[in-house]
Amino acid sequence: MKHACALMLFFLGMSFDRASAAAENVPKLRGLSRTHLLEYRGADGILKQATSAKEWEHRRREAIRAFESVAGQLPGENQRGALNVEVIEEVDCGRYIRRLIRYQSSPSGWVPAYLCLPKAALQGIPAPAVLCLHPTENVIGHRVVVGLGGKPHRQYASELAERGFVTLAPSYPLLAEYQPDLKALGFISGTMKAIWDNMRGLDLLESLPHVKKEVGFGTIGHSLGGHNSIFTAVMDSRLKVVVSSCGFDSLLDYKEGNLKGWVQERYMPKMGDYLGRPQELPFDFYELVACLAPRRFFVNAPLHDSNFKWDSVDRVTEAARAVYSLFGRSLEEHVTVRHPDAEHDFPDSERYEAYSIIESVLGKPGT
């Protein structure tokens, strides 16, 4: 028995050593370890190891600056003007009212969105609110998440509204009928425009008497909406629970390192500077996921997703373990990763589990 235990420990030790060696062979990120995320650069330029959440803040800020160097800078507070919400259409959906609205995210920048308001909230019982970000859909856009067509398993805004949550589903720039002039509005990427639209959407939710704003907000998205949720949560701490379905892997692994899919005006054109050199891109999801700590994070990463590799997702989330630990949180309790036997999809079981996790963080509507 002792011999068997010793042998098992020996092999476990070998596996750990191989994993450590593999991690060491991963290209560095701006001269820092891509996988050992406690490493940061001090004000003196010397590499150090963070031993507290306060020290890790140095790396978090650097990670955000690196992301902005490609996506563009987040607009300043002077762009946070009146939202000037307009209701275009209102439909009674049984348990909730669905409104097609538009709001002004910045001067001259109008964003179309669906706002779903449970009738209980309209009758004086404020409900938690969730930002519902849609996948790539160039025909019906944000309509897909409120159940108005498109592929199945994407109707999370309407399903959450049925469960009593207030939901806001803004359209993504340069998809379907939402065609803003990014340059005229001061954006170099559709990614940063979307982040800003989403943040202003949170401002809108905060302004509503129907919303239980003191508990914070959630965000959920599939595919494009999956990484859009991560990007927005990195920039806005009001988001307390984040759900990403088929939304990311390491940019070293994406399409075997071919970044071409990201090089579009609606995403991040500057990524074109790194075609053929993904290891030189200054940001990666390793850091961005770690920037979500200590918040609750749910990931749906199907085994047969042709866009994002499930095993890369595991490596990225595992790297965040040390950062969550700095906040006194265990990875097992605060980050959930599911690998359904599916393709690029958000199956019912994973979607419903995501709703339960949102409810566990924000509270059950009506209570």
Phi, psi and omega in degrees: 000314179298321180296318181296318180296318180296320180295318179297317179297325179297312181291323176298320178296320177297318180297318180296318180297318179295319179296319179296318180296319179297320180296321181294334181276352177290132181305143180290162182241106184057034180083001178251156176297135180282334186251331177266089194279359176279348179288132177216166181256119180287174180299334179274000179086355182277138179287135181225170177247123179291134178243004179208161178299325180296318179291324180293341178303330177301314181288322179301314180296320179294322179298319180293319177299321180294318177298316180294334179294341179254319184272342185102158183284145173294135179302154180278174182299336180293347177270357183269071180271197179295140181282331176049053184295134177236133176267122182264324185206147178224131183229133175278117183252022178096271181275349182212163175255130177255123178246130168272120184233176165218147179224157185264104182282333176205165180309126180072007181247101182260135183243122174282144182202158170256130177244117179254124185241111176301144183296330177297321178293321179292337181267011172109007177248094183305143183238153173298155184236147182229133173277122184247108188256127191276157175285176176299120182205102189266007178249305182251356174054233186287353178298332185299327184278350174255015173080025182258042177112184181084195182290152176288168176071015179246002190272043186290334179292318179287323180294320177293323177296322176299328180277359175104003178273145166284133179232143175235125182236090178284154176283149178270137183299140177068026170236143179051233187271357181264101187234067180289155175273097187300314183297317180297331180271357175090023181246142177260356179209150174294331179301309182288326176299317179296317179302314181294318177302318180294317179296320177291331173297323175294322175301318179298313180299322178298332184278349186271132177291345182279353188255136176274076191288337185293344180270357185087193185227164173246165173219141180219141179197152177248138176058245174309316178295334179293314177279333175299322177296317179296311181304315183293319180293327176298323183272344187223110184285355176293340178278113187262344178217133188235129177240124180234116177253124178049046189248349186194161159204182177296141179291348172286332185261339183302119179049042181058033178090004179272107186276004188306323181299335179276345188272074177219154182301325182284348175250253181223094182303328183293347176293343175298337178292346185244014178301130183081355181223054184299333180292344180265352176300132188283354177227161176206164181291342174308308181287319185297319177295319178298329178293347178282340181301141007262026188282163180284134185225126177243132182234129169255114182230086183300151183294335185244026177291121182279349180269313186231132186278127183297322182289331175292321176302318179298319180293319181295313182290324179297324179297336180283350183307311184297325180289317176301323180297325178300332180267006181075026181242141176270145180297320183299325184272340186242347176233121180245126179238127178244142180236076179293155177280075187212172176266213183284079189212168179235078187301160183306312186299317180288323179295315181292324176296321178300318179299320179296322179291319176302316180296323180293334180270311186271343182101155180283128178304139180093356180251000000 
